[in-house]
Amino acid sequence: MAGLFVPEAVEVVRGGADTDSFTLFQVCDGRVIAAASVNAARDMRFAKQLIKTARQVDPMALADPMIRLDKLPDIGE
């Protein structure tokens, strides 16, 4: 787990119940503020970077496991 979860944030799930791993992100104003994962250590490594840099990302891309987290487009790209 990384960051501080807040009730007013938008929750974005990457992966899902039909997989053996997933990551739950919380997003405010397009920025990842918190993340928790199950069997997704690589996601957590990049989640910590996204939290630290406060980079704005597209929540739809964040949820898509086919898009690598290190290749996420910025909002507006």
MODELLER restraints for C-alpha pairs under 7 A, 6 or more apart:
rsr = mdl.restraints
at = mdl.atoms
rsr.add(forms.Gaussian(group=physical.xy_distance, feature=features.Distance(at['CA:1:A'], at['CA:35:A']), mean=5.67, stdev=0.5))
rsr.add(forms.Gaussian(group=physical.xy_distance, feature=features.Distance(at['CA:1:A'], at['CA:36:A']), mean=4.26, stdev=0.5))
rsr.add(forms.Gaussian(group=physical.xy_distance, feature=features.Distance(at['CA:1:A'], at['CA:37:A']), mean=6.76, stdev=0.5))
rsr.add(forms.Gaussian(group=physical.xy_distance, feature=features.Distance(at['CA:2:A'], at['CA:34:A']), mean=5.44, stdev=0.5))
rsr.add(forms.Gaussian(group=physical.xy_distance, feature=features.Distance(at['CA:2:A'], at['CA:35:A']), mean=5.30, stdev=0.5))
rsr.add(forms.Gaussian(group=physical.xy_distance, feature=features.Distance(at['CA:2:A'], at['CA:36:A']), mean=6.46, stdev=0.5))
rsr.add(forms.Gaussian(group=physical.xy_distance, feature=features.Distance(at['CA:2:A'], at['CA:48:A']), mean=6.42, stdev=0.5))
rsr.add(forms.Gaussian(group=physical.xy_distance, feature=features.Distance(at['CA:3:A'], at['CA:33:A']), mean=5.71, stdev=0.5))
rsr.add(forms.Gaussian(group=physical.xy_distance, feature=features.Distance(at['CA:3:A'], at['CA:34:A']), mean=4.07, stdev=0.5))
rsr.add(forms.Gaussian(group=physical.xy_distance, feature=features.Distance(at['CA:3:A'], at['CA:35:A']), mean=6.48, stdev=0.5))
rsr.add(forms.Gaussian(group=physical.xy_distance, feature=features.Distance(at['CA:3:A'], at['CA:51:A']), mean=6.99, stdev=0.5))
rsr.add(forms.Gaussian(group=physical.xy_distance, feature=features.Distance(at['CA:4:A'], at['CA:33:A']), mean=6.63, stdev=0.5))
rsr.add(forms.Gaussian(group=physical.xy_distance, feature=features.Distance(at['CA:4:A'], at['CA:34:A']), mean=5.39, stdev=0.5))
rsr.add(forms.Gaussian(group=physical.xy_distance, feature=features.Distance(at['CA:5:A'], at['CA:26:A']), mean=6.80, stdev=0.5))
rsr.add(forms.Gaussian(group=physical.xy_distance, feature=features.Distance(at['CA:5:A'], at['CA:34:A']), mean=5.62, stdev=0.5))
rsr.add(forms.Gaussian(group=physical.xy_distance, feature=features.Distance(at['CA:9:A'], at['CA:26:A']), mean=5.66, stdev=0.5))
rsr.add(forms.Gaussian(group=physical.xy_distance, feature=features.Distance(at['CA:9:A'], at['CA:27:A']), mean=5.58, stdev=0.5))
rsr.add(forms.Gaussian(group=physical.xy_distance, feature=features.Distance(at['CA:9:A'], at['CA:28:A']), mean=5.40, stdev=0.5))
rsr.add(forms.Gaussian(group=physical.xy_distance, feature=features.Distance(at['CA:10:A'], at['CA:26:A']), mean=5.51, stdev=0.5))
rsr.add(forms.Gaussian(group=physical.xy_distance, feature=features.Distance(at['CA:10:A'], at['CA:27:A']), mean=5.12, stdev=0.5))
rsr.add(forms.Gaussian(group=physical.xy_distance, feature=features.Distance(at['CA:10:A'], at['CA:28:A']), mean=6.43, stdev=0.5))
rsr.add(forms.Gaussian(group=physical.xy_distance, feature=features.Distance(at['CA:11:A'], at['CA:24:A']), mean=6.76, stdev=0.5))
rsr.add(forms.Gaussian(group=physical.xy_distance, feature=features.Distance(at['CA:11:A'], at['CA:25:A']), mean=5.70, stdev=0.5))
rsr.add(forms.Gaussian(group=physical.xy_distance, feature=features.Distance(at['CA:11:A'], at['CA:26:A']), mean=4.62, stdev=0.5))
rsr.add(forms.Gaussian(group=physical.xy_distance, feature=features.Distance(at['CA:11:A'], at['CA:27:A']), mean=6.35, stdev=0.5))
rsr.add(forms.Gaussian(group=physical.xy_distance, feature=features.Distance(at['CA:12:A'], at['CA:24:A']), mean=5.82, stdev=0.5))
rsr.add(forms.Gaussian(group=physical.xy_distance, feature=features.Distance(at['CA:12:A'], at['CA:25:A']), mean=5.05, stdev=0.5))
rsr.add(forms.Gaussian(group=physical.xy_distance, feature=features.Distance(at['CA:12:A'], at['CA:26:A']), mean=6.21, stdev=0.5))
rsr.add(forms.Gaussian(group=physical.xy_distance, feature=features.Distance(at['CA:12:A'], at['CA:59:A']), mean=6.73, stdev=0.5))
rsr.add(forms.Gaussian(group=physical.xy_distance, feature=features.Distance(at['CA:12:A'], at['CA:63:A']), mean=6.01, stdev=0.5))
rsr.add(forms.Gaussian(group=physical.xy_distance, feature=features.Distance(at['CA:13:A'], at['CA:23:A']), mean=5.78, stdev=0.5))
rsr.add(forms.Gaussian(group=physical.xy_distance, feature=features.Distance(at['CA:13:A'], at['CA:24:A']), mean=4.60, stdev=0.5))
rsr.add(forms.Gaussian(group=physical.xy_distance, feature=features.Distance(at['CA:13:A'], at['CA:25:A']), mean=6.22, stdev=0.5))
rsr.add(forms.Gaussian(group=physical.xy_distance, feature=features.Distance(at['CA:13:A'], at['CA:63:A']), mean=5.60, stdev=0.5))
rsr.add(forms.Gaussian(group=physical.xy_distance, feature=features.Distance(at['CA:14:A'], at['CA:22:A']), mean=5.54, stdev=0.5))
rsr.add(forms.Gaussian(group=physical.xy_distance, feature=features.Distance(at['CA:14:A'], at['CA:23:A']), mean=5.14, stdev=0.5))
rsr.add(forms.Gaussian(group=physical.xy_distance, feature=features.Distance(at['CA:14:A'], at['CA:24:A']), mean=6.42, stdev=0.5))
rsr.add(forms.Gaussian(group=physical.xy_distance, feature=features.Distance(at['CA:14:A'], at['CA:62:A']), mean=6.87, stdev=0.5))
rsr.add(forms.Gaussian(group=physical.xy_distance, feature=features.Distance(at['CA:14:A'], at['CA:63:A']), mean=4.35, stdev=0.5))
rsr.add(forms.Gaussian(group=physical.xy_distance, feature=features.Distance(at['CA:14:A'], at['CA:64:A']), mean=6.20, stdev=0.5))
rsr.add(forms.Gaussian(group=physical.xy_distance, feature=features.Distance(at['CA:14:A'], at['CA:65:A']), mean=6.01, stdev=0.5))
rsr.add(forms.Gaussian(group=physical.xy_distance, feature=features.Distance(at['CA:15:A'], at['CA:21:A']), mean=6.37, stdev=0.5))
rsr.add(forms.Gaussian(group=physical.xy_distance, feature=features.Distance(at['CA:15:A'], at['CA:22:A']), mean=4.39, stdev=0.5))
rsr.add(forms.Gaussian(group=physical.xy_distance, feature=features.Distance(at['CA:15:A'], at['CA:23:A']), mean=6.56, stdev=0.5))
rsr.add(forms.Gaussian(group=physical.xy_distance, feature=features.Distance(at['CA:15:A'], at['CA:65:A']), mean=6.22, stdev=0.5))
rsr.add(forms.Gaussian(group=physical.xy_distance, feature=features.Distance(at['CA:16:A'], at['CA:22:A']), mean=5.59, stdev=0.5))
rsr.add(forms.Gaussian(group=physical.xy_distance, feature=features.Distance(at['CA:20:A'], at['CA:39:A']), mean=7.00, stdev=0.5))
rsr.add(forms.Gaussian(group=physical.xy_distance, feature=features.Distance(at['CA:21:A'], at['CA:38:A']), mean=5.24, stdev=0.5))
rsr.add(forms.Gaussian(group=physical.xy_distance, feature=features.Distance(at['CA:21:A'], at['CA:39:A']), mean=4.78, stdev=0.5))
rsr.add(forms.Gaussian(group=physical.xy_distance, feature=features.Distance(at['CA:21:A'], at['CA:40:A']), mean=5.71, stdev=0.5))
rsr.add(forms.Gaussian(group=physical.xy_distance, feature=features.Distance(at['CA:22:A'], at['CA:37:A']), mean=5.70, stdev=0.5))
rsr.add(forms.Gaussian(group=physical.xy_distance, feature=features.Distance(at['CA:22:A'], at['CA:38:A']), mean=5.51, stdev=0.5))
rsr.add(forms.Gaussian(group=physical.xy_distance, feature=features.Distance(at['CA:22:A'], at['CA:39:A']), mean=6.90, stdev=0.5))
rsr.add(forms.Gaussian(group=physical.xy_distance, feature=features.Distance(at['CA:22:A'], at['CA:40:A']), mean=6.23, stdev=0.5))
rsr.add(forms.Gaussian(group=physical.xy_distance, feature=features.Distance(at['CA:23:A'], at['CA:35:A']), mean=6.82, stdev=0.5))
rsr.add(forms.Gaussian(group=physical.xy_distance, feature=features.Distance(at['CA:23:A'], at['CA:36:A']), mean=5.70, stdev=0.5))
rsr.add(forms.Gaussian(group=physical.xy_distance, feature=features.Distance(at['CA:23:A'], at['CA:37:A']), mean=4.10, stdev=0.5))
rsr.add(forms.Gaussian(group=physical.xy_distance, feature=features.Distance(at['CA:23:A'], at['CA:38:A']), mean=6.42, stdev=0.5))
rsr.add(forms.Gaussian(group=physical.xy_distance, feature=features.Distance(at['CA:23:A'], at['CA:40:A']), mean=6.70, stdev=0.5))
rsr.add(forms.Gaussian(group=physical.xy_distance, feature=features.Distance(at['CA:23:A'], at['CA:43:A']), mean=6.95, stdev=0.5))
rsr.add(forms.Gaussian(group=physical.xy_distance, feature=features.Distance(at['CA:24:A'], at['CA:35:A']), mean=5.49, stdev=0.5))
rsr.add(forms.Gaussian(group=physical.xy_distance, feature=features.Distance(at['CA:24:A'], at['CA:36:A']), mean=5.31, stdev=0.5))
rsr.add(forms.Gaussian(group=physical.xy_distance, feature=features.Distance(at['CA:24:A'], at['CA:37:A']), mean=6.12, stdev=0.5))
rsr.add(forms.Gaussian(group=physical.xy_distance, feature=features.Distance(at['CA:25:A'], at['CA:32:A']), mean=6.58, stdev=0.5))
rsr.add(forms.Gaussian(group=physical.xy_distance, feature=features.Distance(at['CA:25:A'], at['CA:34:A']), mean=5.78, stdev=0.5))
rsr.add(forms.Gaussian(group=physical.xy_distance, feature=features.Distance(at['CA:25:A'], at['CA:35:A']), mean=4.37, stdev=0.5))
rsr.add(forms.Gaussian(group=physical.xy_distance, feature=features.Distance(at['CA:25:A'], at['CA:36:A']), mean=6.71, stdev=0.5))
rsr.add(forms.Gaussian(group=physical.xy_distance, feature=features.Distance(at['CA:26:A'], at['CA:32:A']), mean=5.78, stdev=0.5))
rsr.add(forms.Gaussian(group=physical.xy_distance, feature=features.Distance(at['CA:26:A'], at['CA:33:A']), mean=5.73, stdev=0.5))
rsr.add(forms.Gaussian(group=physical.xy_distance, feature=features.Distance(at['CA:26:A'], at['CA:34:A']), mean=5.11, stdev=0.5))
rsr.add(forms.Gaussian(group=physical.xy_distance, feature=features.Distance(at['CA:26:A'], at['CA:35:A']), mean=6.21, stdev=0.5))
rsr.add(forms.Gaussian(group=physical.xy_distance, feature=features.Distance(at['CA:27:A'], at['CA:33:A']), mean=5.69, stdev=0.5))
rsr.add(forms.Gaussian(group=physical.xy_distance, feature=features.Distance(at['CA:30:A'], at['CA:56:A']), mean=4.76, stdev=0.5))
rsr.add(forms.Gaussian(group=physical.xy_distance, feature=features.Distance(at['CA:30:A'], at['CA:57:A']), mean=5.51, stdev=0.5))
rsr.add(forms.Gaussian(group=physical.xy_distance, feature=features.Distance(at['CA:30:A'], at['CA:58:A']), mean=6.56, stdev=0.5))
rsr.add(forms.Gaussian(group=physical.xy_distance, feature=features.Distance(at['CA:30:A'], at['CA:59:A']), mean=7.00, stdev=0.5))
rsr.add(forms.Gaussian(group=physical.xy_distance, feature=features.Distance(at['CA:31:A'], at['CA:54:A']), mean=5.54, stdev=0.5))
rsr.add(forms.Gaussian(group=physical.xy_distance, feature=features.Distance(at['CA:31:A'], at['CA:55:A']), mean=5.83, stdev=0.5))
rsr.add(forms.Gaussian(group=physical.xy_distance, feature=features.Distance(at['CA:31:A'], at['CA:56:A']), mean=4.65, stdev=0.5))
rsr.add(forms.Gaussian(group=physical.xy_distance, feature=features.Distance(at['CA:31:A'], at['CA:57:A']), mean=6.26, stdev=0.5))
rsr.add(forms.Gaussian(group=physical.xy_distance, feature=features.Distance(at['CA:32:A'], at['CA:50:A']), mean=6.09, stdev=0.5))
rsr.add(forms.Gaussian(group=physical.xy_distance, feature=features.Distance(at['CA:32:A'], at['CA:51:A']), mean=5.33, stdev=0.5))
rsr.add(forms.Gaussian(group=physical.xy_distance, feature=features.Distance(at['CA:32:A'], at['CA:54:A']), mean=6.72, stdev=0.5))
rsr.add(forms.Gaussian(group=physical.xy_distance, feature=features.Distance(at['CA:33:A'], at['CA:51:A']), mean=5.34, stdev=0.5))
rsr.add(forms.Gaussian(group=physical.xy_distance, feature=features.Distance(at['CA:34:A'], at['CA:51:A']), mean=6.78, stdev=0.5))
rsr.add(forms.Gaussian(group=physical.xy_distance, feature=features.Distance(at['CA:35:A'], at['CA:47:A']), mean=6.43, stdev=0.5))
rsr.add(forms.Gaussian(group=physical.xy_distance, feature=features.Distance(at['CA:37:A'], at['CA:44:A']), mean=6.71, stdev=0.5))
rsr.add(forms.Gaussian(group=physical.xy_distance, feature=features.Distance(at['CA:46:A'], at['CA:69:A']), mean=6.32, stdev=0.5))
rsr.add(forms.Gaussian(group=physical.xy_distance, feature=features.Distance(at['CA:46:A'], at['CA:70:A']), mean=6.72, stdev=0.5))
rsr.add(forms.Gaussian(group=physical.xy_distance, feature=features.Distance(at['CA:56:A'], at['CA:74:A']), mean=5.75, stdev=0.5))
rsr.add(forms.Gaussian(group=physical.xy_distance, feature=features.Distance(at['CA:56:A'], at['CA:75:A']), mean=5.77, stdev=0.5))
rsr.add(forms.Gaussian(group=physical.xy_distance, feature=features.Distance(at['CA:57:A'], at['CA:72:A']), mean=6.84, stdev=0.5))
rsr.add(forms.Gaussian(group=physical.xy_distance, feature=features.Distance(at['CA:57:A'], at['CA:73:A']), mean=6.37, stdev=0.5))
rsr.add(forms.Gaussian(group=physical.xy_distance, feature=features.Distance(at['CA:57:A'], at['CA:74:A']), mean=4.77, stdev=0.5))
rsr.add(forms.Gaussian(group=physical.xy_distance, feature=features.Distance(at['CA:57:A'], at['CA:75:A']), mean=5.10, stdev=0.5))
rsr.add(forms.Gaussian(group=physical.xy_distance, feature=features.Distance(at['CA:58:A'], at['CA:74:A']), mean=6.65, stdev=0.5))
rsr.add(forms.Gaussian(group=physical.xy_distance, feature=features.Distance(at['CA:58:A'], at['CA:75:A']), mean=5.48, stdev=0.5))
rsr.add(forms.Gaussian(group=physical.xy_distance, feature=features.Distance(at['CA:61:A'], at['CA:67:A']), mean=6.58, stdev=0.5))
rsr.add(forms.Gaussian(group=physical.xy_distance, feature=features.Distance(at['CA:61:A'], at['CA:72:A']), mean=6.60, stdev=0.5))
